Amino acid sequence: MDKKLFDDKKIRCKDRQSELKILRSAIYNARIAISINDADGHHLYHNSLFTKMFGYSMDEFGTRHFDTLYADPVAGRKITGAQENGELWSGRIEMTGKSGRVFPVMLHAEAIRDEDANIIFFLGSYTDITEQKKLERELKYKHEYLSTLHSISLGMFRRLNLPDLLKAIIVRAAKLTQMPNGFLYLYNPLKNVLEIKAACGSMSRYIGSQIKPGKGFAGKVFETGEPVIIENYRSWPGKSREDSFDKIFSIVGIPLVSASKIEGVIGLGHDKEEFIIDPDIISILEEFSAIAKIAVDNAKLFDSQKQEFEKRIALERERKAMEARLYQAQRMESIGTLAGGIAHDFNNILSSIMGFTQVAQCDVEKGSVLEDDLNEIYTASLRAKDLVRQILTFARQSDEKVNAIKVSLIIKEVLKFIRSSIPSTISIQQNINAESKILANPTQVYQVFLNLFTNAAQAMEKEGGILRVDLEEHVQGEQDRSIGPGRYIRVMVSDTGTGIAKEHINTIFEPYFTTKQIGEGTGLGLAVVHGAVKSMGGEIFVESVQGQGTTFTMYLPVVKNQEPELEYDSKNKKLPLGKSEHILFVDDEIPLTKLGKKMLELLNYRVTAVNNSLEALELFRRDPEAFDAVITDMTMPGMTGDRLLEEVMKLKPGIPAILCTGFDKYISSKDLIKKGLIHFCKKPVLKNELAIMVRNAIDGKPATR
């Protein structure tokens, strides 16, 4: 014992006996039960709270072995063994008091050893957690009740049938009370019988069984309107031959009451003789009975309104269809607005990341670890750029120009887009062997394949399967299947899903036709696909076998003139360089002006970088002939980029001009772009793209969008 402890606490101890006396008093009056046993497990000492908890005084306990206090001797030996192995045992365990009462405690047990690691004594501390366990059990009951109420509420909203709802209630109640055999009778006034409508456990085989009121267990509960608990049902004198409880030993039941009228009986049974019914079982069943009452009342209400609902269903469908169209239009407009809002800032960030990475790649030592790290950063930024482009493509308005586009690129993009959103049990196979172009709206084409791939995935989401896409050139010599002669791109989208029923195969392209549950689809997907394909001058056909899968085949006419898209080969490592031309570079983001200046100087241009469009215009006014080209961002405070270029062109008509933006919805000077006076580029701009575009602009190549 360290006497300094007592000095610090202002306690004066004359000798060791005084110290021991103080320690003994502290332990005896501690607010937690404490016991001390010798190395052989015989009881040596316990404090006052231990006496109160277990009922033993020191004299009454005597030299009895401490293991006799454990309700389960095997568990007690494990605890002793753990202490002997040098472990501190801590956990919940049931123990027995002097009166024979078994109660739960939180036990912390540890062997105290001397300097030679020999056990001196065993020290235990105990907390009675009877009230805590009771509270935990009540919370568990309440949680299960609320969870059941939530599930049943959802089931009623989803129009699940009454037997399924009642079974869900019975199953939850049986699980919670550990009485596995549940049953629920409903009264049929026309036949004057009680019939089992829902059951679980051994009672499941008796669904549909009937009994008269007043007969047997359920009839007795129904007749008296009072709860009944029977500990030994097999010897119960009121047992009826018509009863279905021949294997039940203990049973409990209460009346199912609705609007002060008894509608049936709900109960639970156990087939083990040693099972003891919890005294709280009645209150638990009453709560589950209340949920069952809600389900029964809701079913009656639903049945009474069914005829009226059927009369109004056509009008309701039309209303919902109109709401769906309005919601879809508002949703697409909102997505477009949101995408436009984030695109500018996000593309500015990406521009800095990608641009400075490229600049750093020019200076880094080849083959170094740093070069590898920069390559990884650049690769990741390309993925981010692609993601932003996908968002903008999806959100873009449908009045986008019709262009000659490669279907293969859009298909690959959509497949990449949906891969992360479909189950891993669905594999994607693609066989793309066509690079020709079609004349179409890119957004429309994107939506066509997004709808087809999504439908295919939904048909396989339960069992998994294969989504396959085949793209090939097709030459039609003679008229066949409503398509005329000519060159086509044939696209086949197939799945191994549930297939389409024969009676639906001719109506799947009709607007608002759907076989999905309420809230799972609008029925517009295939109608949009059909309309888009027809607007491209193509045709679409479907073949399906229920249980085997579906194949959509599209024929899209090929554009006759397949012109190259870029003036320079972007993959060519040798980029077109400048001839010391002077470029005015304008962007309100300081990092981007710094980046633009560096990249252009690496391409052999002279650069003046400005962060304010009004300052840039004033600088240009002073000496228009000092600049050979202007590159500006679109979205800037004070004056937007397109307005700046209009003013610049008034001062120096024909000057090469490039407008950069991450989102082009709000560009006002589209007449200048249409006339080819302004070159347009999408952020983030890569070094090779910038080199090509600047060179094209200065050399007088036509501007394209």
Secondary structure as the mmCIF struct_conf table of DSSP 4:
data_model
#
loop_
_struct_conf.conf_type_id
_struct_conf.id
_struct_conf.beg_label_comp_id
_struct_conf.beg_label_asym_id
_struct_conf.beg_label_seq_id
_struct_conf.end_label_comp_id
_struct_conf.end_label_asym_id
_struct_conf.end_label_seq_id
HELX_RH_AL_P HELX_RH_AL_P1 LYS A 3 ASP A 8
TURN_TY1_P TURN_TY1_P1 LYS A 9 LYS A 10
BEND BEND1 LYS A 14 ASP A 15
HELX_RH_AL_P HELX_RH_AL_P2 ARG A 16 TYR A 28
TURN_TY1_P TURN_TY1_P2 ASN A 29 ASN A 29
BEND BEND2 ARG A 31 ILE A 32
STRN STRN1 ALA A 33 ASP A 38
TURN_TY1_P TURN_TY1_P3 ALA A 39 ASP A 40
BEND BEND3 GLY A 41 GLY A 41
STRN STRN2 HIS A 42 HIS A 42
STRN STRN3 HIS A 43 HIS A 46
HELX_RH_AL_P HELX_RH_AL_P3 SER A 48 PHE A 54
HELX_RH_AL_P HELX_RH_AL_P4 MET A 58 PHE A 61
TURN_TY1_P TURN_TY1_P4 GLY A 62 THR A 63
STRN STRN4 HIS A 65 HIS A 65
HELX_RH_3T_P HELX_RH_3T_P1 PHE A 66 LEU A 69
STRN STRN5 TYR A 70 TYR A 70
BEND BEND4 ALA A 71 ASP A 72
HELX_RH_AL_P HELX_RH_AL_P5 PRO A 73 GLU A 84
TURN_TY1_P TURN_TY1_P5 ASN A 85 GLY A 86
STRN STRN6 TRP A 89 THR A 96
TURN_TY1_P TURN_TY1_P6 LYS A 98 SER A 99
BEND BEND5 GLY A 100 GLY A 100
STRN STRN7 VAL A 102 ARG A 113
TURN_TY1_P TURN_TY1_P7 GLU A 115 ASP A 116
BEND BEND6 ALA A 117 ALA A 117
STRN STRN8 ILE A 119 ASP A 128
HELX_RH_AL_P HELX_RH_AL_P6 THR A 130 PHE A 157
TURN_TY1_P TURN_TY1_P8 ARG A 158 ARG A 159
HELX_RH_AL_P HELX_RH_AL_P7 LEU A 162 THR A 177
TURN_TY1_P TURN_TY1_P9 GLN A 178 GLN A 178
STRN STRN9 ASN A 181 ASN A 188
TURN_TY1_P TURN_TY1_P10 PRO A 189 ASN A 192
STRN STRN10 VAL A 193 ALA A 199
HELX_RH_3T_P HELX_RH_3T_P2 GLY A 201 TYR A 206
TURN_TY1_P TURN_TY1_P11 ILE A 207 GLY A 208
STRN STRN11 GLN A 210 ILE A 211
TURN_TY1_P TURN_TY1_P12 PRO A 213 GLY A 214
BEND BEND7 LYS A 215 LYS A 215
HELX_RH_AL_P HELX_RH_AL_P8 GLY A 216 THR A 224
BEND BEND8 GLU A 226 GLU A 226
STRN STRN12 VAL A 228 ILE A 230
BEND BEND9 GLU A 231 GLU A 231
HELX_RH_3T_P HELX_RH_3T_P3 TYR A 233 SER A 235
TURN_TY1_P TURN_TY1_P13 PRO A 237 GLY A 238
TURN_TY1_P TURN_TY1_P14 ARG A 241 GLU A 242
BEND BEND10 SER A 244 SER A 244
TURN_TY1_P TURN_TY1_P15 ASP A 246 LYS A 247
BEND BEND11 PHE A 249 PHE A 249
STRN STRN13 SER A 250 SER A 258
TURN_TY1_P TURN_TY1_P16 ALA A 259 SER A 260
STRN STRN14 LYS A 261 HIS A 270
TURN_TY1_P TURN_TY1_P17 GLU A 273 GLU A 274
TURN_TY1_P TURN_TY1_P18 PRO A 279 ASP A 280
HELX_RH_AL_P HELX_RH_AL_P9 ILE A 281 ASP A 363
BEND BEND12 VAL A 364 VAL A 364
HELX_LH_PP_P HELX_LH_PP_P1 GLU A 365 GLU A 365
TURN_TY1_P TURN_TY1_P19 LYS A 366 GLY A 367
BEND BEND13 SER A 368 SER A 368
HELX_RH_AL_P HELX_RH_AL_P10 VAL A 369 ALA A 395
BEND BEND14 ARG A 396 ARG A 396
TURN_TY1_P TURN_TY1_P20 SER A 398 ASP A 399
HELX_LH_PP_P HELX_LH_PP_P2 GLU A 400 VAL A 402
STRN STRN15 ASN A 403 LYS A 406
HELX_RH_AL_P HELX_RH_AL_P11 VAL A 407 ARG A 419
TURN_TY1_P TURN_TY1_P21 SER A 420 SER A 421
BEND BEND15 ILE A 422 ILE A 422
TURN_TY1_P TURN_TY1_P22 SER A 424 THR A 425
STRN STRN16 ILE A 426 ASN A 433
STRN STRN17 LYS A 437 ALA A 440
HELX_RH_AL_P HELX_RH_AL_P12 PRO A 442 ALA A 459
TURN_TY1_P TURN_TY1_P23 MET A 460 GLU A 463
STRN STRN18 GLY A 465 GLN A 476
BEND BEND16 GLU A 478 GLU A 478
STRN STRN19 ASP A 480 ASP A 480
TURN_TY1_P TURN_TY1_P24 ARG A 481 SER A 482
STRN STRN20 ILE A 483 ILE A 483
BEND BEND17 PRO A 485 PRO A 485
STRN STRN21 GLY A 486 ASP A 495
BEND BEND18 GLY A 497 THR A 498
HELX_RH_3T_P HELX_RH_3T_P4 LYS A 502 HIS A 504
TURN_TY1_P TURN_TY1_P25 ILE A 505 PHE A 509
BEND BEND19 GLU A 510 GLU A 510
TURN_TY1_P TURN_TY1_P26 PRO A 511 TYR A 512
BEND BEND20 LYS A 516 LYS A 516
HELX_LH_PP_P HELX_LH_PP_P3 GLN A 517 GLN A 517
TURN_TY1_P TURN_TY1_P27 ILE A 518 GLY A 519
BEND BEND21 GLU A 520 GLU A 520
BEND BEND22 GLY A 523 GLY A 523
HELX_RH_AL_P HELX_RH_AL_P13 GLY A 525 SER A 535
TURN_TY1_P TURN_TY1_P28 MET A 536 GLY A 537
STRN STRN22 GLU A 539 VAL A 545
TURN_TY1_P TURN_TY1_P29 GLN A 546 GLN A 548
STRN STRN23 GLY A 549 PRO A 557
STRN STRN24 VAL A 558 VAL A 558
HELX_LH_PP_P HELX_LH_PP_P4 VAL A 559 VAL A 559
BEND BEND23 LYS A 560 LYS A 560
BEND BEND24 GLU A 565 GLU A 565
BEND BEND25 GLU A 567 TYR A 568
TURN_TY1_P TURN_TY1_P30 SER A 570 LYS A 571
BEND BEND26 LYS A 573 LYS A 574
HELX_LH_PP_P HELX_LH_PP_P5 LEU A 575 GLY A 578
BEND BEND27 SER A 580 SER A 580
STRN STRN25 HIS A 582 VAL A 586
BEND BEND28 ASP A 588 ASP A 588
HELX_RH_AL_P HELX_RH_AL_P14 ILE A 590 LEU A 602
TURN_TY1_P TURN_TY1_P31 LEU A 603 ASN A 604
STRN STRN26 ARG A 606 VAL A 610
BEND BEND29 ASN A 611 ASN A 611
HELX_RH_AL_P HELX_RH_AL_P15 SER A 613 ARG A 622
HELX_RH_3T_P HELX_RH_3T_P5 PRO A 624 ALA A 626
BEND BEND30 ASP A 628 ASP A 628
STRN STRN27 ALA A 629 ASP A 633
BEND BEND31 MET A 634 THR A 635
BEND BEND32 PRO A 637 MET A 639
HELX_RH_AL_P HELX_RH_AL_P16 GLY A 641 LEU A 651
BEND BEND33 LYS A 652 LYS A 652
TURN_TY1_P TURN_TY1_P32 PRO A 653 GLY A 654
STRN STRN28 ALA A 657 THR A 661
BEND BEND34 GLY A 662 GLY A 662
TURN_TY1_P TURN_TY1_P33 LYS A 665 TYR A 666
HELX_RH_AL_P HELX_RH_AL_P17 LYS A 670 LYS A 674
TURN_TY1_P TURN_TY1_P34 LYS A 675 GLY A 676
BEND BEND35 ILE A 678 ILE A 678
STRN STRN29 HIS A 679 LYS A 682
BEND BEND36 LYS A 683 PRO A 684
HELX_LH_PP_P HELX_LH_PP_P6 VAL A 685 LEU A 686
HELX_RH_AL_P HELX_RH_AL_P18 LYS A 687 ILE A 698
TURN_TY1_P TURN_TY1_P35 ASP A 699 GLY A 700
HELX_LH_PP_P HELX_LH_PP_P7 LYS A 701 ALA A 703
#
